[in-house]
Amino acid sequence: MQRGNQTSVSHFILVGLHHPPQLGPPLFLAFLLIYFLTVAGNGLIILTVLVDIRLHRPMYWFLCHLSFLDMTISSAIVPKMLAGFLLDSRVISYGGCVVQLFSFHFLGCTECFLYTLMAYDRFLAICKPLHYATIMTRSVCNSLAFGTWMGGTIHSLFQTSFIFRLPFCGPNRVDYFFCDIPAVLRLACADTTINEMVTFVDIGFLALTCFMLILTSYGYIVAAILRIRSADGRRNAFSTCAAHLTVVIVYYVPCTFIYLRPGSQEPLDGVVAVFYTVITPLLNPIIYTLRNKEMKAALRRLGTFKEMGLTPGHPNQTVVSRFFLEGLMYTAEHPGPFFLLFLLIYSITVSGNLLILVTVGSDPHLRSPMYHFLGHLSFLDACLSTVTVPKVMAGLLTREGKVISFLGCVLQLYCFHFLASTECFLYTVMAYDRYLAICQPLHYPVAMSRRLCACLAGAAWAVGVAHSATHTSLTFRLPYCGPRRVAYFFCDIPPVLKLACADTAINELAMLVNIGVVAAGCLVLIVASYACITAAVLRIRTARGRQRAFSTCTAHLTVVLLYYLPPVCIYLQPGSSDAGAGAPAVFYTIVTPMLNPFVYTLRNKEVKRALRRRLCLGSQETPPASPPA
């Protein structure tokens, strides 16, 4: 405590938006809806640009970056707001505050640079149309986009390090709904005049420079448009710029209000901050779809499952508008019995997993982290089965049921890999949970807190989204112009790659490396966790103690083995084209989701007792109190 710049504050309290307590649930629902629309809208723009070959141009490449930034900037702020509205969880650790401030300014500054880059792109397209294709090549686009991300990183590192070098030793109530520079500076136990001046100069200089470059670009653009003789030509030129100019104005006005007057403590500041952190990311997709004819046309094609291609002869054209799923071997000879079999499996899968989900959610004895993760697993299994089985059953009933549109194939592949990879990461998290519970039982309630559980589960879902988006975009950037018979019962990477009208060696290598690294990394972590668990269990002296410790792990270990073995046969030999290549996929897409509820109920005594209480089969039984989680 002797150093002059010591930080003794270990956490901050986010005061949040000032509102009456009774408005907490309505505000939670309102911001949850906004967040969902923001992620869905920006995700839809990214999907449309990636899938529609007509939009593979620099303007829409930068738009993809903008949509991704809007999704992530909203994700850096809104979830913590929602926790404050619903759970009254307003505490954020010192490290969490640092990360939130860095992430927000990194993403916000990158977006600022990106707007300038998009204005320059429009300047070249309208003022130098003959040289545009030569100047704005793919390598130049990639370099410019990378430059914006690097600029955002450097700016945010500078601002974050400059602020958190100050001492924070007294007040810890952040009068804001997230950690931002003006609000955090007020809590420093030192003179912040230099910091406020640096913030004013740095952010002011960057914002003013970017804004002046944007205005200059649009000055040239307007002059060039006014020289166009036809009214249609002027209208088309303006239509490509109106959306971008609207977004720039919506972005810059609130930021100027906040950062160019850092000493202000007006209540209005929080309302303005809501606008550029929550509302603007929601408005951007709406503005770009309502003000841009090409985006509206692409969305209509996406919604009506039309071909996402160009004119015949384009080297990257996708002319296939639908695929034909060949289905499973031997099912065509007896479609009726197989339909009933899959219907039975699907019914058992959904009802079994939903029963576990309801039991875990309603039984107060199953409030420990292990069952929190089990609830996520059951939901994933129900969804994973829903992605594939209904289409299999439709194919058994009619020939048309085996036809899937191009967009439907994209969505099925994305959803399958999103859910499956999330499940892979969740198994790793569950193994880590068992390691803490058995190897460090005294520290377990503190280490595996409710917040950490939510963060680990959220991370599993987020990484699943990124993993699936990478594979889906890589797969469907290839041209599909000839064969369309998928030798599988659903759209998966190996069979779809065989239909591409291009060399797929790089895609197969990327799939092998990516899925191989993810699967091997998760499996190694699981094995390491269970090695430590086994060693700890063997040190328990009583046989009953060892049996009880093993009983909490055997269900999870059984499920992991059922999950990992079949995919190895599929993804680590992507070039295989055997007639029975889809047989292992049946196991991990249809059978494993059905077995998981049985494994967890038959191998776990607490779940069995909870199910008996739920089904009124053991109403007289008084269950033992579970240890606090």
C-alpha positions in Angstrom: 0.0 0.0 0.0 3.0 2.3 -0.2 3.2 2.8 -3.9 1.8 6.1 -5.2 -0.1 4.5 -8.1 -1.4 1.4 -6.3 -4.8 0.0 -7.4 -6.6 -1.5 -4.4 -10.0 -1.7 -6.1 -10.7 -5.4 -7.1 -14.1 -4.8 -8.7 -16.4 -2.1 -9.9 -20.2 -1.7 -9.6 -22.0 -0.7 -12.7 -24.8 1.6 -11.7 -26.4 1.1 -15.0 -29.4 3.0 -16.5 -31.4 4.8 -13.9 -34.9 3.2 -13.8 -37.6 2.2 -11.3 -37.1 -1.4 -10.0 -40.5 -2.5 -11.4 -39.2 -1.7 -14.9 -36.4 -4.2 -14.7 -38.2 -7.1 -16.3 -39.7 -5.0 -19.2 -36.3 -3.4 -19.9 -34.7 -6.9 -19.8 -37.2 -8.1 -22.5 -36.8 -5.0 -24.6 -33.0 -5.1 -24.6 -33.0 -8.9 -25.1 -35.2 -8.3 -28.2 -32.9 -5.6 -29.5 -29.8 -7.8 -29.0 -31.4 -10.7 -30.7 -32.5 -8.5 -33.7 -29.0 -7.0 -33.8 -27.2 -10.4 -34.0 -29.8 -11.9 -36.4 -29.8 -8.9 -38.7 -26.1 -8.5 -39.0 -25.6 -12.3 -39.2 -28.2 -12.3 -42.1 -26.2 -9.6 -43.9 -23.0 -11.6 -43.5 -24.7 -14.8 -44.7 -26.2 -13.0 -47.7 -22.9 -11.5 -48.8 -21.1 -14.8 -48.4 -23.7 -16.8 -50.3 -24.7 -14.4 -53.1 -21.9 -14.3 -55.7 -23.3 -11.0 -57.0 -22.2 -9.3 -53.8 -18.6 -10.5 -53.9 -17.4 -6.9 -54.4 -15.3 -4.6 -52.2 -18.3 -2.6 -51.0 -20.0 -5.7 -49.6 -16.8 -7.2 -48.3 -16.4 -4.1 -46.1 -20.1 -4.3 -45.2 -19.4 -7.9 -43.9 -16.7 -6.4 -41.6 -19.1 -3.7 -40.4 -21.8 -6.3 -39.6 -19.3 -8.4 -37.7 -18.2 -5.3 -35.7 -21.7 -4.4 -34.9 -22.5 -7.9 -33.6 -19.4 -8.0 -31.4 -19.7 -4.4 -30.1 -23.2 -5.2 -29.0 -22.1 -8.4 -27.5 -19.4 -6.6 -25.5 -22.1 -4.4 -23.8 -25.6 -5.8 -23.9 -25.2 -9.2 -22.0 -23.9 -7.4 -18.9 -26.8 -4.9 -19.1 -29.3 -7.9 -19.3 -27.7 -9.5 -16.2 -28.1 -6.2 -14.4 -31.8 -5.9 -15.3 -32.7 -9.5 -14.5 -30.3 -10.7 -11.8 -29.3 -7.4 -10.3 -25.7 -8.5 -11.1 -23.9 -5.2 -11.5 -20.5 -6.2 -10.2 -17.7 -6.4 -12.7 -14.1 -7.4 -11.8 -11.2 -5.1 -12.3 -9.9 -7.3 -15.1 -13.4 -7.5 -16.6 -13.6 -3.8 -16.7 -10.3 -3.5 -18.4 -11.3 -6.1 -21.0 -14.7 -4.4 -21.6 -13.2 -1.0 -22.1 -10.5 -2.3 -24.4 -12.9 -4.4 -26.5 -15.4 -1.5 -26.8 -12.8 1.0 -28.0 -11.0 -1.5 -30.2 -14.3 -2.4 -32.0 -15.5 1.2 -32.0 -12.3 2.6 -33.4 -12.0 -0.1 -36.0 -15.6 0.8 -37.1 -14.6 4.4 -37.4 -11.7 3.6 -39.7 -13.9 1.2 -41.6 -16.4 4.0 -42.4 -13.6 6.0 -43.8 -12.4 3.1 -45.9 -15.9 2.5 -47.2 -16.2 6.2 -48.2 -12.9 5.9 -50.1 -14.2 2.8 -51.9 -17.4 4.7 -53.0 -15.1 7.6 -54.2 -13.1 5.2 -56.4 -16.2 3.4 -57.7 -18.0 6.6 -58.7 -15.2 9.1 -59.5 -12.8 6.6 -61.1 -15.0 3.8 -62.5 -12.6 2.7 -65.2 -9.7 2.3 -62.8 -11.8 0.9 -59.9 -11.3 -2.8 -60.6 -7.5 -2.3 -61.0 -7.1 -0.2 -57.9 -9.4 -2.0 -55.5 -8.2 -5.6 -56.0 -8.8 -8.4 -53.5 -5.3 -8.0 -52.0 -5.8 -4.3 -51.6 -9.2 -4.9 -49.9 -7.7 -7.4 -47.5 -4.8 -5.1 -46.7 -7.1 -2.1 -46.1 -9.5 -4.1 -43.9 -6.5 -5.5 -41.9 -5.2 -2.0 -41.5 -8.5 -0.8 -39.9 -8.3 -3.7 -37.4 -4.7 -3.0 -36.6 -5.4 0.7 -36.2 -8.3 -0.1 -33.8 -6.0 -2.4 -31.8 -3.2 0.2 -31.4 -5.7 3.0 -30.4 -7.5 0.9 -27.8 -4.2 -0.4 -26.3 -3.0 3.1 -25.9 -6.2 4.4 -24.3 -6.7 1.4 -22.0 -3.1 1.3 -20.7 -3.1 5.1 -20.2 -6.3 4.9 -18.1 -5.5 1.9 -16.0 -2.0 3.1 -15.0 -3.9 5.5 -12.7 -4.6 4.4 -9.1 -8.1 3.3 -8.2 -8.2 3.1 -4.4 -11.5 4.4 -3.3 -14.9 4.7 -5.0 -15.8 1.9 -7.3 -19.3 2.8 -8.5 -19.2 3.4 -12.2 -22.1 5.8 -13.0 -22.7 4.1 -16.4 -23.9 0.8 -17.7 -20.5 -0.3 -19.0 -16.8 0.5 -18.4 -16.0 3.5 -20.6 -13.4 6.2 -20.4 -15.3 9.2 -19.0 -17.1 7.1 -16.3 -13.9 5.2 -15.2 -11.7 8.3 -15.1 -14.0 9.9 -12.4 -13.0 7.1 -10.0 -9.3 7.5 -10.2 -7.4 8.6 -7.1 -5.3 11.1 -9.0 -5.5 14.2 -11.2 -7.1 13.1 -14.5 -6.6 16.4 -16.4 -3.9 14.9 -18.6 -6.0 11.8 -19.3 -9.0 13.9 -20.2 -6.8 16.1 -22.5 -5.3 13.0 -24.1 -8.8 11.5 -24.6 -10.0 14.7 -26.1 -7.0 15.1 -28.4 -6.7 11.4 -29.4 -10.3 10.6 -30.0 -11.0 14.1 -31.3 -8.2 14.0 -33.8 -9.1 10.5 -35.0 -12.8 11.2 -35.3 -12.2 14.6 -37.0 -9.7 13.2 -39.4 -11.9 10.3 -40.4 -14.9 12.5 -40.7 -13.1 15.1 -42.8 -11.9 12.3 -45.1 -15.4 11.0 -45.4 -16.8 14.5 -46.2 -14.0 15.1 -48.8 -14.8 11.8 -50.5 -18.5 12.6 -50.6 -17.8 16.1 -51.8 -16.0 14.5 -54.9 -18.8 11.9 -55.2 -21.6 14.6 -55.2 -19.7 16.6 -57.8 -19.3 13.5 -60.0 -22.9 12.5 -59.6 -24.2 15.9 -60.6 -22.2 15.6 -63.9 -24.2 12.5 -64.8 -26.8 13.5 -67.4 -29.5 10.9 -66.9 -31.8 11.0 -63.8 -31.6 7.1 -63.5 -27.8 7.3 -63.5 -27.8 9.9 -60.7 -30.3 7.9 -58.7 -28.3 4.7 -59.0 -25.1 6.4 -57.9 -26.8 8.1 -55.0 -28.5 4.8 -53.9 -25.1 3.1 -53.4 -23.9 6.0 -51.1 -27.1 7.0 -49.2 -27.0 3.9 -46.8 -23.3 4.5 -45.9 -23.8 8.3 -45.4 -26.8 7.6 -43.1 -24.9 5.1 -41.0 -21.9 7.6 -40.7 -24.2 10.3 -39.4 -25.9 8.0 -36.9 -22.5 6.8 -35.7 -20.6 10.1 -35.3 -23.2 12.4 -33.7 -23.6 10.5 -30.4 -19.8 9.7 -30.1 -19.0 13.5 -30.4 -21.5 14.2 -27.7 -19.8 11.8 -25.2 -16.0 12.0 -25.9 -15.4 15.6 -26.8 -16.8 16.7 -23.4 -15.3 14.0 -21.0 -15.8 16.0 -17.8 -19.5 16.0 -18.2 -21.7 14.1 -15.7 -25.1 14.7 -17.2 -27.7 11.9 -16.9 -28.3 12.3 -20.6 -24.9 10.8 -21.3 -26.1 7.3 -20.5 -29.0 7.7 -22.8 -26.8 8.8 -25.6 -24.4 6.0 -25.0 -27.3 3.5 -25.3 -27.9 4.9 -28.7 -24.4 4.2 -30.2 -23.7 1.0 -28.3 -27.1 -0.7 -28.6 -29.4 1.1 -31.1 -26.9 1.9 -33.9 -25.7 -1.7 -34.3 -29.4 -2.6 -34.7 -30.1 0.2 -37.2 -27.2 -0.6 -39.5 -28.7 -3.8 -41.1 -32.0 -2.0 -41.5 -30.5 1.0 -43.2 -28.4 -1.1 -45.5 -31.4 -3.3 -46.5 -33.9 -0.4 -46.9 -31.5 2.0 -48.7 -29.6 -0.5 -50.9 -31.4 -2.1 -53.9 -28.8 -4.8 -54.4 -29.0 -5.9 -50.8 -32.8 -6.0 -51.0 -32.7 -8.1 -54.2 -30.1 -10.5 -52.7 -32.3 -10.9 -49.6 -35.3 -11.7 -51.8 -33.3 -14.3 -53.6 -32.2 -15.7 -50.2 -35.7 -15.7 -49.0 -37.2 -17.4 -52.1 -34.3 -19.9 -52.4 -33.4 -18.6 -55.9 -30.0 -19.2 -57.4 -27.3 -17.1 -55.8 -25.3 -16.7 -59.0 -24.4 -14.4 -61.9 -24.8 -14.8 -65.6 -23.6 -18.1 -67.3 -19.9 -18.2 -67.9 -18.8 -16.4 -64.8 -15.8 -18.3 -63.4 -17.1 -18.4 -59.9 -20.8 -18.9 -60.7 -23.1 -21.0 -58.6 -25.8 -22.3 -60.9 -27.1 -25.1 -58.7 -30.3 -23.9 -57.0 -31.0 -27.1 -55.1 -29.4 -30.4 -54.1 -30.8 -34.0 -53.9 -30.1 -35.9 -50.7 -29.6 -39.6 -51.6 -30.4 -40.6 -48.1 -29.4 -43.8 -46.2 -28.5 -47.1 -47.8 -31.2 -49.8 -47.7 -33.9 -47.4 -46.6 -35.4 -47.0 -50.1 -36.5 -50.7 -50.1 -38.6 -50.4 -46.9 -39.4 -46.7 -46.4 -42.5 -47.3 -44.2 -40.7 -49.2 -41.4 -37.7 -46.9 -41.5 -39.9 -43.9 -41.3 -41.6 -45.3 -38.2 -38.2 -46.2 -36.7 -36.8 -42.7 -37.2 -40.0 -41.1 -35.9 -39.7 -43.2 -32.8 -36.1 -42.3 -32.3 -36.8 -38.6 -32.9 -39.7 -38.6 -30.4 -37.6 -40.4 -27.8 -34.7 -38.0 -28.4 -36.7 -34.8 -28.1 -38.9 -35.9 -25.2 -36.0 -37.4 -23.3 -33.7 -34.4 -23.6 -36.6 -32.0 -22.9 -37.5 -34.0 -19.8 -33.9 -33.7 -18.5 -34.0 -30.0 -19.3 -37.3 -29.4 -17.4 -36.0 -31.6 -14.5 -32.8 -29.7 -14.1 -34.6 -26.4 -14.5 -37.3 -27.1 -11.9 -35.6 -29.3 -9.3 -33.8 -27.3 -6.6 -31.5 -30.3 -5.8 -29.9 -30.0 -9.3 -28.6 -26.5 -9.0 -25.0 -27.4 -9.2 -22.8 -26.4 -12.2 -22.7 -30.0 -13.5 -26.4 -30.0 -14.1 -26.4 -26.5 -15.5 -24.1 -27.8 -18.2 -26.2 -30.9 -18.6 -29.2 -28.6 -19.4 -27.1 -27.0 -22.2 -26.2 -30.5 -23.5 -29.8 -31.7 -23.6 -30.9 -28.6 -25.4 -28.0 -29.1 -28.0 -29.0 -32.7 -28.5 -32.6 -31.9 -29.1 -31.7 -29.2 -31.6 -29.0 -31.3 -33.3 -31.5 -34.1 -33.9 -34.1 -31.6 -35.2 -31.6 -30.3 -37.8 -31.2 -33.7 -39.5 -34.0 -36.2 -38.6 -37.1 -34.4 -40.0 -35.5 -34.1 -43.4 -34.6 -37.8 -43.3 -38.2 -38.7 -42.5 -39.5 -36.4 -45.3 -37.2 -38.2 -47.8 -38.6 -41.6 -46.8 -42.2 -40.4 -47.5 -41.8 -38.7 -50.9 -39.1 -38.2 -53.5 -39.6 -34.4 -53.2 -38.7 -34.7 -49.5 -35.1 -35.5 -50.5 -34.7 -32.2 -52.4 -33.1 -29.4 -50.4 -32.6 -25.8 -51.7 -29.2 -24.3 -51.9 -29.9 -22.0 -49.0 -31.5 -24.8 -47.1 -28.2 -26.8 -47.5 -26.2 -23.8 -46.3 -28.4 -23.4 -43.2 -28.4 -27.2 -42.4 -24.6 -27.4 -42.7 -24.1 -24.3 -40.6 -26.6 -25.3 -37.9 -25.2 -28.8 -37.7 -21.6 -27.7 -37.3 -22.6 -24.9 -34.9 -24.4 -27.3 -32.6 -21.9 -30.1 -32.9 -18.8 -28.0 -32.3 -20.6 -26.2 -29.3 -21.3 -29.7 -27.9 -17.6 -30.6 -28.4 -16.5 -27.6 -26.4 -19.2 -28.2 -23.8 -17.9 -31.7 -23.1 -14.5 -30.2 -22.4 -16.1 -27.7 -20.0 -18.0 -30.5 -18.2 -14.7 -32.5 -17.8 -13.1 -29.4 -16.3 -16.1 -29.0 -13.9 -15.7 -32.7 -12.7 -11.9 -32.1 -12.3 -12.6 -29.1 -10.0 -15.3 -30.9 -8.1 -13.2 -34.0 -7.3 -9.6 -32.8 -7.3 -10.3 -29.4 -5.6 -13.5 -29.9 -3.6 -12.8 -27.2 -1.0 -12.3 -24.6 -3.6 -15.0 -25.8 -6.0 -17.9 -23.6 -4.8 -15.7 -20.5 -5.1 -13.9 -21.5 -8.4 -17.0 -22.7 -10.2 -19.3 -19.7 -9.4 -22.5 -19.0 -11.2 -20.8 -16.2 -13.2 -18.0 -18.5 -14.3 -20.5 -21.2 -15.3 -22.4 -18.7 -17.5 -19.1 -17.5 -19.0 -17.9 -21.0 -19.9 -21.2 -22.0 -21.4 -21.4 -18.7 -23.3 -17.9 -19.2 -24.6 -18.7 -22.7 -25.8 -21.7 -21.3 -27.8 -19.6 -18.4 -29.2 -16.7 -20.5 -30.3 -19.2 -22.9 -32.0 -20.7 -20.0 -33.9 -17.2 -18.8 -35.1 -16.1 -22.4 -36.0 -19.2 -23.1 -38.0 -19.2 -19.7 -39.8 -15.6 -20.4 -40.9 -16.4 -23.8 -42.4 -19.7 -22.8 -44.0 -18.1 -19.7 -45.7 -15.1 -21.7 -46.9 -17.4 -24.5 -48.3 -19.9 -22.3 -50.1 -17.5 -19.8 -51.6 -16.7 -22.6 -54.0 -18.6 -22.8 -57.3 -21.4 -25.4 -57.7 -22.3 -25.7 -61.3 -22.8 -29.4 -62.2 -23.6 -32.5 -60.1 -26.1 -32.0 -57.3 -26.6 -35.4 -55.7 -25.4 -35.4 -52.1 -24.3 -38.9 -51.2 -25.5 -38.4 -47.7 -28.7 -38.0 -45.8 -28.0 -34.4 -44.9 -25.7 -31.5 -46.1 -22.3 -32.0 -44.5 -18.9 -30.8 -45.5 -17.3 -34.0 -47.1 -20.2 -34.9 -49.4 -20.9 -31.2 -50.4 -17.2 -30.6 -51.2 -17.4 -33.5 -53.8 -19.9 -31.5 -55.8 -17.8 -28.4 -56.2 -16.6 -27.4 -59.7 -13.2 -26.5 -58.4 -10.1 -28.0 -56.7 -11.1 -28.7 -53.1 -7.7 -29.7 -51.8 -7.3 -26.5 -49.7 -10.8 -26.9 -48.3 -10.1 -30.6 -47.3 -6.8 -29.6 -45.7 -8.5 -26.7 -43.8 -11.2 -29.1 -42.6 -8.7 -31.7 -41.6 -6.5 -29.2 -39.7 -9.4 -27.2 -38.1 -11.6 -30.0 -37.0 -8.6 -32.1 -36.2 -7.1 -29.5 -34.0 -10.4 -28.6 -32.3 -11.3 -32.3 -31.7 -7.8 -33.3 -30.6 -7.4 -30.3 -28.4 -10.7 -30.9 -26.6 -10.0 -34.6 -26.3 -6.6 -34.1 -24.8 -8.0 -31.6 -22.3 -10.8 -34.2 -21.4 -8.2 -37.0 -21.1 -6.0 -34.8 -18.9 -8.9 -33.9 -16.7 -9.9 -37.5 -16.2 -6.3 -38.6 -15.6 -6.2 -36.2 -12.7 -9.7 -37.3 -11.6 -8.6 -41.0 -11.6 -5.5 -40.3 -9.6 -7.6 -38.3 -7.1 -10.3 -41.0 -6.8 -7.7 -43.7 -6.3 -6.4 -41.8 -3.3 -9.8 -42.0 -1.6 -9.6 -44.6 1.1 -13.2 -45.9 1.3 -14.7 -48.0 -1.5 -18.0 -46.2 -1.1 -16.2 -42.8 -1.6 -14.5 -44.1 -4.7 -17.7 -45.5 -6.1 -19.6 -42.2 -5.5 -16.8 -40.1 -7.1 -16.7 -42.4 -10.2 -20.5 -42.3 -10.5 -20.5 -38.6 -11.2 -18.0 -39.1 -14.0 -18.9 -42.3 -15.8 -22.0 -40.9 -17.4 -20.0 -38.0 -18.9 -17.1 -40.2 -20.0 -19.5 -42.7 -21.7 -21.1 -39.8 -23.6 -17.7 -38.4 -24.7 -16.7 -41.8 -26.1 -20.0 -42.1 -28.0 -19.6 -38.6 -29.4 -15.9 -38.7 -30.5 -15.5 -42.1 -32.2 -17.9 -41.8 -35.2 -16.8 -38.3 -36.3 -13.2 -39.5 -36.6 -14.3 -41.9 -39.3 -15.9 -39.0 -41.2 -13.8 -35.9 -40.9 -10.3 -37.3 -40.7 -10.7 -39.0 -44.1 -12.6 -36.3 -46.0 -11.8 -37.7 -49.4 -13.7 -41.0 -48.8 -16.6 -41.7 -51.1 -17.6 -45.2 -50.0 -21.2 -46.1 -50.3 -21.5 -46.6 -46.6 -19.6 -43.4 -45.6 -22.8 -41.9 -44.1 -23.4 -44.8 -41.7 -21.1 -43.5 -38.9 -22.9 -40.1 -39.3 -26.2 -41.8 -38.4 -24.7 -42.7 -35.0 -23.6 -39.3 -33.9 -26.4 -37.3 -35.5 -29.4 -39.5 -34.6 -28.4 -42.3 -32.1 -26.1 -40.4 -29.7 -28.6 -37.6 -29.0 -31.1 -40.3 -28.1 -28.7 -42.2 -25.9 -27.5 -39.2 -23.9 -30.6 -38.9 -21.7 -30.5 -42.7 -21.0 -26.8 -42.6 -20.1 -27.3 -39.7 -17.7 -30.4 -41.2 -16.1 -29.1 -44.7 -15.8 -25.6 -43.7 -14.6 -26.5 -40.8 -12.3 -28.3 -41.4 -9.1 -29.2 -37.7 -8.5 -30.9 -37.4 -11.9 -32.8 -40.7 -11.3 -34.1 -39.4 -7.9 -35.0 -36.1 -9.5 -36.9 -37.8 -12.3 -38.8 -40.0 -9.8 -39.8 -36.9 -7.9 -40.8 -35.2 -11.2 -42.8 -38.2 -12.4 -44.4 -38.7 -8.9 -42.9 -42.2 -8.6 -41.1 -41.5 -5.4 -43.1 -38.8 -3.7 -42.4 -40.4 -0.3 -38.6 -40.2 -0.8 -36.8 -37.4 0.9 -33.6 -36.8 -1.1 -30.4 -36.0 0.7 -29.4 -32.4 0.7 -26.9 -31.6 -2.0 -23.7 -29.7 -1.2 -23.8 -26.0 -1.9 -22.7 -25.1 -5.4 
